[in-house]
Amino acid sequence: MNNPRILVLNGHPAVQSLNRTLAHAYAEEAARHRAVVQEVHLSDLVFDQDFGRAGYADTKPLEPDLEELLQRV
């Protein structure tokens, strides 16, 4: 049987938060049960939080960290 693959995505913008602690605890427990776990914290990614230059019509390209996250999902 294949091990489950889990992506834990913590969307809280703060480096230290309850959300980060809970996400990390979940990831550790899942890994302990042989899941293949990837843990991503929004606060660790480097990107411009401004969506675009002209809203939805003229979007800018994604930064490398966001491109990598998109591949993981």
C-alpha positions as CSV (number, residue, x, y, z in Angstrom):
1,M,0.0,0.0,0.0
2,N,1.3,3.5,-0.9
3,N,1.9,5.9,1.9
4,P,-0.4,8.9,1.9
5,R,1.1,12.2,0.7
6,I,0.1,15.2,2.7
7,L,0.9,18.9,2.1
8,V,0.5,20.9,5.3
9,L,0.0,24.6,4.3
10,N,0.0,27.1,7.1
11,G,-1.5,30.3,5.8
12,H,-0.8,32.5,8.8
13,P,1.5,35.4,8.0
14,A,3.3,35.5,11.3
15,V,6.6,33.6,11.8
16,Q,5.5,32.6,15.4
17,S,1.9,31.6,15.8
18,L,-0.4,29.0,17.2
19,N,-1.2,28.0,13.6
20,R,2.4,27.3,12.9
21,T,2.7,25.2,16.0
22,L,-0.4,23.2,15.2
23,A,0.6,22.7,11.5
24,H,4.0,21.4,12.6
25,A,2.5,19.1,15.2
26,Y,0.1,17.7,12.6
27,A,3.0,17.2,10.1
28,E,5.1,15.4,12.7
29,E,2.3,13.1,13.7
30,A,1.4,12.3,10.1
31,A,5.1,11.5,9.3
32,R,5.3,9.3,12.4
33,H,2.4,7.3,10.8
34,R,4.5,6.9,7.6
35,A,2.9,9.6,5.6
36,V,5.0,11.5,3.1
37,V,4.6,15.1,4.5
38,Q,5.6,18.4,3.0
39,E,5.2,21.4,5.4
40,V,4.9,24.9,4.0
41,H,4.5,28.1,6.0
42,L,3.3,31.3,4.2
43,S,5.7,33.4,6.4
44,D,8.7,31.5,5.0
45,L,7.9,32.3,1.4
46,V,9.3,35.3,-0.4
47,F,6.8,37.0,-2.6
48,D,5.1,40.4,-3.3
49,Q,1.7,40.2,-1.5
50,D,0.2,42.8,-4.0
51,F,-1.8,40.6,-6.3
52,G,-1.3,42.6,-9.5
53,R,-0.6,45.8,-11.2
54,A,-4.2,46.3,-12.5
55,G,-6.3,43.8,-10.6
56,Y,-7.3,40.6,-12.3
57,A,-6.9,41.9,-15.9
58,D,-3.1,42.6,-15.8
59,T,-1.6,40.1,-13.4
60,K,2.1,39.8,-12.8
61,P,4.0,36.5,-13.0
62,L,4.4,34.4,-9.9
63,E,7.6,34.6,-7.9
64,P,9.8,31.5,-7.6
65,D,8.5,30.5,-4.1
66,L,4.9,30.7,-5.4
67,E,5.8,28.7,-8.5
68,E,7.4,26.0,-6.4
69,L,4.3,25.9,-4.1
70,L,2.0,25.6,-7.1
71,Q,4.0,22.5,-8.3
72,R,3.6,20.9,-4.8
73,V,-0.1,21.3,-4.8
